[in-house]
């Protein structure tokens, strides 16, 4: 296969909506010794991409950015010093290209694709070899493209600080990407999952994926009390928290003593009285932890293995419009 010299890519010259997406053509930079050229086969959309397009992303974003962070593709060329990868390999990139190991830093955060640096809504993408992960064979490009944000965030939330184990109880809020991946990972690890949603239809999907208990929070506004009832007053070991200040208090109520609440960025601005939140959290010896996606090893871990047990092939739930 001949190596292309140009790529078509979408950019956002203005940031008041995705209607500003503009298709342009650009030269492909010469590969450095440790870089790889990937032909992009599929890109998945995240809520972050909508925020970037509307100039609502709370972190930094460059002007005229190539949006989107999550892709799956095929290697077409490699730098001279790249080892362990070959042309034709099917790969995904980590969300932050330099999050190689450990906790996130300001420098790592600034390598997040699709905001501080150009993203993957392009025909061909040059990436550092250390940011790439081999795609599981059982996944299509479309399925694999959903992994970098949602799956890695869910894995970091459940395995990053205090690793989940069989017999634990997990509360997942909603049925968005992180929550669904968290549900699947928890079930595969032998945990009991309680899922919440405002939609009975979506709760049926959660049941089919292995949720043992479901709560419609519109019908049961005091869902934290329902969680305590389900767990015989003990509370859950983990909460995958997506709601923001409006739900933080109930999440603290729902955890056991010493439980863990993992919080990634809320989908939209939600207000709530959090004045007594620190006292409530301290009173339960609980932990509330922010999660900013995850590292390269945390990307590899959830793709095809059940921690400490036989391999299990997780299949993303892909939604299209």
C-alpha positions as CSV (number, residue, x, y, z in Angstrom):
1,X,0.0,0.0,0.0
2,X,1.4,3.4,-1.0
3,X,1.7,5.9,1.8
4,X,-0.7,8.9,1.2
5,X,0.6,12.4,1.3
6,X,-2.6,14.2,2.0
7,X,-5.6,13.7,4.2
8,X,-9.2,15.1,4.3
9,X,-10.2,16.3,7.7
10,X,-13.0,18.2,9.4
11,X,-12.3,21.3,11.3
12,X,-14.3,23.7,13.4
13,X,-13.5,27.3,12.3
14,X,-16.3,28.6,14.5
15,X,-17.6,27.0,17.7
16,X,-21.3,27.6,18.0
17,X,-22.4,24.2,16.8
18,X,-21.5,21.2,14.7
19,X,-23.1,22.9,11.7
20,X,-19.7,24.7,11.4
21,X,-17.8,21.4,10.5
22,X,-15.8,22.2,7.4
23,X,-14.1,19.6,5.2
24,X,-10.6,20.6,4.3
25,X,-7.5,18.9,2.8
26,X,-4.1,19.0,4.5
27,X,-0.7,17.5,3.9
28,X,0.2,14.6,6.2
29,X,3.3,15.4,8.3
30,X,6.4,13.4,7.8
31,X,6.5,10.6,10.4
32,X,9.0,10.9,13.3
33,X,10.9,7.8,14.3
34,X,8.4,6.9,17.0
35,X,5.2,7.8,15.2
36,X,2.6,5.8,13.2
37,X,0.2,6.8,10.4
38,X,-3.3,5.4,10.9
39,X,-6.1,5.2,8.3
40,X,-9.2,6.1,10.4
41,X,-12.1,3.6,9.8
42,X,-14.6,4.7,12.5
43,X,-15.0,7.6,14.9
44,X,-17.5,7.7,17.8
45,X,-19.1,10.8,19.2
46,X,-18.9,11.7,22.9
47,X,-20.8,14.4,24.8
48,X,-17.4,16.2,25.0
49,X,-17.4,16.6,21.2
50,X,-20.7,18.5,21.4
51,X,-19.2,20.7,24.1
52,X,-16.2,21.5,22.0
53,X,-18.3,22.3,19.0
54,X,-20.4,24.8,21.1
55,X,-17.4,26.3,22.9
56,X,-18.7,24.9,26.2
57,X,-15.8,22.6,27.0
58,X,-14.5,23.7,30.4
59,X,-10.9,22.8,29.7
60,X,-8.7,24.2,27.0
61,X,-9.3,23.8,23.2
62,X,-7.4,25.1,20.3
63,X,-8.8,27.3,17.6
64,X,-10.0,25.7,14.3
65,X,-9.6,22.3,15.9
66,X,-10.1,18.9,14.3
67,X,-12.7,17.5,16.7
68,X,-13.3,14.0,18.3
69,X,-11.1,11.8,20.4
70,X,-12.3,8.2,19.8
71,X,-11.4,6.3,16.7
72,X,-10.4,2.9,15.4
73,X,-8.3,2.4,12.3
74,X,-5.5,0.5,10.5
75,X,-1.8,1.2,10.5
76,X,-0.5,2.2,7.0
77,X,3.0,3.4,7.9
78,X,5.5,3.3,10.8
79,X,8.5,5.4,12.0
80,X,11.9,3.7,11.9
81,X,12.0,3.1,15.7
82,X,8.5,1.7,16.2
83,X,8.5,-1.9,17.6
84,X,5.6,-4.2,18.3
85,X,3.3,-2.8,15.6
86,X,3.0,-3.6,11.9
87,X,1.4,-2.2,8.8
88,X,-2.2,-3.6,8.7
89,X,-2.6,-3.8,12.4
90,X,-6.0,-2.7,13.7
91,X,-5.6,-0.2,16.5
92,X,-7.3,2.5,18.6
93,X,-5.6,5.5,20.3
94,X,-5.8,6.4,23.9
95,X,-7.8,9.6,24.7
96,X,-4.7,11.5,25.9
97,X,-1.9,10.4,23.7
98,X,0.8,10.9,26.4
99,X,-1.0,9.2,29.3
100,X,1.4,6.3,29.3
101,X,1.2,5.4,33.0
102,X,0.1,6.6,36.4
103,X,-2.1,9.5,37.3
104,X,-3.0,12.3,35.0
105,X,-1.0,15.6,35.0
106,X,-1.5,19.0,33.4
107,X,0.9,18.0,30.7
108,X,-0.9,14.8,30.0
109,X,-4.3,16.5,30.0
110,X,-3.0,18.8,27.3
111,X,-2.5,15.8,25.0
112,X,-6.2,15.1,24.9
113,X,-7.3,14.5,21.3
114,X,-10.0,16.8,19.8
115,X,-9.6,19.8,22.1
116,X,-6.1,20.9,23.2
117,X,-4.7,19.1,20.2
118,X,-6.3,18.1,16.9
119,X,-8.5,15.1,17.0
120,X,-9.4,12.1,14.9
121,X,-12.2,13.3,12.6
122,X,-9.9,12.9,9.7
123,X,-9.1,10.3,7.0
124,X,-5.5,9.7,8.2
125,X,-4.0,10.5,11.6
126,X,-0.3,10.6,12.7
127,X,-0.1,9.4,16.3
128,X,2.7,8.4,18.7
129,X,3.2,4.7,18.8
130,X,3.0,4.7,22.6
131,X,-0.6,5.9,22.4
132,X,-1.9,3.0,20.4
133,X,-3.7,-0.2,21.6
134,X,-4.4,-3.2,19.4
135,X,-8.1,-3.8,18.7
136,X,-9.7,-6.9,20.1
137,X,-10.3,-9.3,17.2
138,X,-14.0,-9.8,18.1
139,X,-14.8,-6.1,17.6
140,X,-15.7,-4.2,14.5
141,X,-14.1,-0.8,13.8
142,X,-17.3,0.9,14.9
143,X,-17.5,-1.0,18.2
144,X,-13.8,-0.5,19.0
145,X,-14.1,3.3,18.3
146,X,-16.4,3.6,21.4
147,X,-13.7,2.4,23.8
148,X,-11.2,5.3,24.5
149,X,-13.4,7.6,26.5
150,X,-16.2,5.5,28.0
151,X,-14.6,2.1,28.5
152,X,-11.4,3.4,29.9
153,X,-13.2,5.8,32.2
154,X,-15.4,3.0,33.5
155,X,-12.4,0.8,34.1
156,X,-10.5,3.5,35.9
157,X,-13.5,4.2,38.1
158,X,-14.0,0.6,39.1
159,X,-10.4,-0.7,39.1
160,X,-8.1,2.3,39.4
161,X,-8.1,3.2,43.1
162,X,-9.7,0.3,44.9
163,X,-10.1,-2.6,42.5
164,X,-13.6,-4.1,42.2
165,X,-14.0,-7.8,43.1
166,X,-16.6,-10.5,42.9
167,X,-19.3,-10.1,45.4
168,X,-19.1,-6.2,45.5
169,X,-22.2,-4.1,44.8
170,X,-22.1,-1.3,42.2
171,X,-24.6,1.5,41.5
172,X,-24.4,2.8,38.0
173,X,-26.3,6.0,37.3
174,X,-28.0,6.3,33.9
175,X,-27.4,4.4,30.7
176,X,-24.8,6.5,29.0
177,X,-21.5,5.1,27.7
178,X,-19.5,5.1,30.9
179,X,-22.4,3.7,32.9
180,X,-23.1,0.9,30.4
181,X,-19.4,-0.1,30.2
182,X,-19.3,0.0,34.0
183,X,-22.3,-2.2,34.2
184,X,-20.7,-4.7,31.8
185,X,-17.3,-4.7,33.6
186,X,-18.9,-5.1,37.0
187,X,-21.1,-8.0,35.9
188,X,-18.0,-9.7,34.2
189,X,-16.1,-9.3,37.5
190,X,-18.9,-11.0,39.5
191,X,-20.3,-7.9,41.1
192,X,-24.0,-7.2,41.7
193,X,-25.2,-4.1,39.7
194,X,-28.0,-1.7,40.5
195,X,-28.8,0.6,37.6
196,X,-30.9,3.8,37.6
197,X,-32.6,5.6,34.7
198,X,-35.6,7.8,34.0
199,X,-36.6,5.4,31.2
200,X,-38.1,1.9,31.8
201,X,-37.1,0.9,28.3
202,X,-33.4,1.7,29.0
203,X,-33.7,-0.1,32.3
204,X,-34.8,-3.2,30.3
205,X,-31.6,-2.9,28.3
206,X,-29.6,-2.7,31.6
207,X,-31.4,-5.9,32.8
208,X,-30.4,-7.7,29.6
209,X,-26.8,-6.7,30.2
210,X,-26.9,-8.2,33.7
211,X,-28.2,-5.5,36.1
212,X,-29.7,-7.4,39.1
213,X,-31.8,-4.4,40.2
214,X,-33.1,-1.4,38.4
215,X,-34.6,1.9,39.7
216,X,-36.6,4.5,37.7
217,X,-35.5,7.7,39.5
218,X,-38.5,9.6,38.1
219,X,-40.9,7.2,39.7
220,X,-38.7,6.8,42.8
221,X,-37.1,10.2,43.5
222,X,-35.6,8.9,46.8
223,X,-33.6,6.3,44.9
224,X,-30.9,6.4,47.5
225,X,-33.3,5.0,50.0
226,X,-34.3,2.3,47.5
227,X,-30.6,1.4,47.1
228,X,-30.3,1.0,50.9
229,X,-33.4,-1.1,50.9
230,X,-32.0,-3.4,48.2
231,X,-28.7,-3.8,50.1
232,X,-30.4,-4.4,53.5
233,X,-29.3,-1.0,54.8
234,X,-25.6,-1.6,54.0
235,X,-25.2,0.6,50.9
236,X,-23.1,-0.1,47.8
237,X,-19.4,-0.5,47.5
238,X,-19.1,1.7,44.4
239,X,-21.1,4.5,42.7
240,X,-20.5,5.5,39.1
241,X,-21.7,9.0,39.5
242,X,-22.7,11.0,36.5
243,X,-25.3,13.5,37.8
244,X,-23.3,16.3,39.4
245,X,-24.1,18.4,42.5
246,X,-27.8,17.5,42.3
247,X,-27.1,13.8,42.9
248,X,-23.9,13.9,45.0
249,X,-25.8,13.9,48.3
250,X,-27.9,10.9,47.4
251,X,-24.8,9.1,46.1
252,X,-23.2,9.6,49.5
253,X,-26.3,8.3,51.2
254,X,-26.2,5.2,48.9
255,X,-22.6,4.1,49.6
256,X,-21.6,1.8,52.5
257,X,-19.2,3.0,55.1
258,X,-15.9,3.3,53.4
259,X,-17.5,3.2,49.9
260,X,-16.2,4.8,46.8
261,X,-17.9,7.3,44.5
262,X,-16.2,7.8,41.1
263,X,-17.1,11.0,39.4
264,X,-16.4,11.9,35.8
265,X,-17.5,15.1,34.2
266,X,-21.2,15.8,34.4
267,X,-23.1,15.8,31.1
268,X,-24.7,19.2,31.8
269,X,-24.7,21.8,34.5
270,X,-26.8,20.7,37.4
271,X,-27.1,22.6,40.7
272,X,-27.7,21.3,44.2
273,X,-27.0,22.0,47.8
274,X,-23.6,20.6,48.6
275,X,-22.8,22.6,51.7
276,X,-23.0,19.5,54.0
277,X,-21.5,17.1,51.5
278,X,-18.0,17.0,53.0
279,X,-19.4,16.3,56.5
280,X,-21.7,13.5,55.1
281,X,-18.8,12.0,53.2
282,X,-16.4,12.1,56.1
283,X,-19.1,10.7,58.4
284,X,-19.2,7.6,56.2
285,X,-15.4,7.4,55.8
286,X,-16.2,7.5,52.1
287,X,-14.2,8.6,49.1
288,X,-15.3,10.8,46.2
289,X,-12.7,10.5,43.4
290,X,-12.6,12.4,40.1
291,X,-11.8,10.4,37.0
292,X,-10.1,11.8,33.9
293,X,-10.3,8.9,31.4
294,X,-7.2,6.7,32.1
295,X,-3.7,5.5,31.2
296,X,-2.5,3.2,28.4
297,X,-2.4,0.1,30.8
298,X,-5.9,0.9,31.9
299,X,-7.0,1.0,28.3
300,X,-5.5,-2.5,27.6
301,X,-7.0,-4.1,30.7
302,X,-10.7,-4.0,30.0
303,X,-10.7,-5.0,26.4
304,X,-10.9,-8.7,26.6
305,X,-10.1,-10.1,30.1
306,X,-12.0,-10.6,33.3
307,X,-9.6,-9.6,36.1
308,X,-8.1,-12.7,37.7
309,X,-10.3,-15.1,35.7
310,X,-10.9,-16.5,32.2
311,X,-11.1,-14.1,29.2
312,X,-14.5,-12.6,28.5
313,X,-15.2,-10.7,25.3
314,X,-17.2,-7.6,26.1
315,X,-19.2,-6.1,23.3
316,X,-19.9,-2.3,23.3
317,X,-23.5,-1.3,23.0
318,X,-23.4,1.0,19.9
319,X,-26.1,3.5,19.4
320,X,-26.6,5.3,16.0
321,X,-29.0,7.9,14.7
